[in-house]
Amino acid sequence: MLRSHDFGQFAKAMIFLNFSDKKVPMKTSFSKLIKSKPRVLVDFYADWCGPCKMLTPILGQVKEELGDHIRIAKIDVDKNPKIAGRYQVRGVPTMILFKDGKQVWRQSGVVQKSELINIINSH
């Protein structure tokens, strides 16, 4: 699981999740997360991924600007292969936007702040 100091001030704006703990039922917990209001942007990443590291401050800026209008979660694909597999994540970073538990947008690679805000606001 990531430590908050790995991403500086932006870590406080995001939810870092690791569902590999056997005490937490993976399906139930992730399902609850993506059904939460208003919308949830999930960033599937890996610690070794350079573009993933570039995306983190962008996500922090998006969270700062949109505030309570978005929840942002980061899922480590190496520690959560079942979730990554269920959503057919083949490369990192991959972002999936959920609204009411349904996938409404998906893209791999780094997306700039303004474009990401426009995408979120359009859903």
Long-range contacts (C-beta under 8 A, 24 or more apart in sequence): 1-76, 1-79, 2-47, 2-74, 2-76, 7-56, 7-57, 7-60, 8-57, 9-60, 10-56, 10-57, 10-59, 10-60, 10-61, 10-63, 11-60, 13-59, 13-60, 13-63, 13-64, 13-72, 14-56, 14-59, 14-60, 14-63, 14-72, 14-73, 14-74, 15-71, 15-72, 15-73, 15-74, 16-73, 16-74, 17-73, 17-74, 17-75, 17-80, 18-76, 18-79, 18-80, 19-75, 19-79, 19-80, 19-82, 19-83, 20-79, 20-80, 26-80, 26-82, 26-83, 30-83, 31-101, 33-71, 33-73, 34-98, 34-101, 35-98, 35-100, 35-101, 36-71, 38-68, 38-69, 38-70, 38-71, 38-99, 39-69, 39-70, 39-71, 39-97, 39-98, 39-99, 39-104, 39-120, 39-123, 40-70, 40-71, 40-72, 40-73, 40-97, 40-98, 40-99, 41-70, 41-71, 41-72, 41-73, 41-95, 41-96, 41-97, 41-98, 41-116, 41-120, 42-72, 42-73, 42-74, 42-75, 42-95, 42-96, 42-97, 42-98, 43-72, 43-73, 43-74, 43-75, 43-93, 43-94, 43-95, 44-75, 44-77, 44-84, 44-87, 44-89, 44-92, 44-93, 44-94, 44-95, 44-96, 45-74, 45-75, 45-76, 45-77, 45-92, 45-93, 46-76, 46-77, 46-78, 46-92, 47-76, 47-78, 49-92, 49-93, 51-92, 51-93, 51-109, 51-110, 52-92, 52-93, 54-110, 55-93, 55-95, 55-110, 55-111, 58-110, 58-111, 58-112, 58-113, 58-116, 59-116, 61-113, 62-113, 62-116, 62-117, 62-120, 65-113, 65-117, 66-117, 66-120, 66-121, 69-120, 70-120, 97-123, 99-123
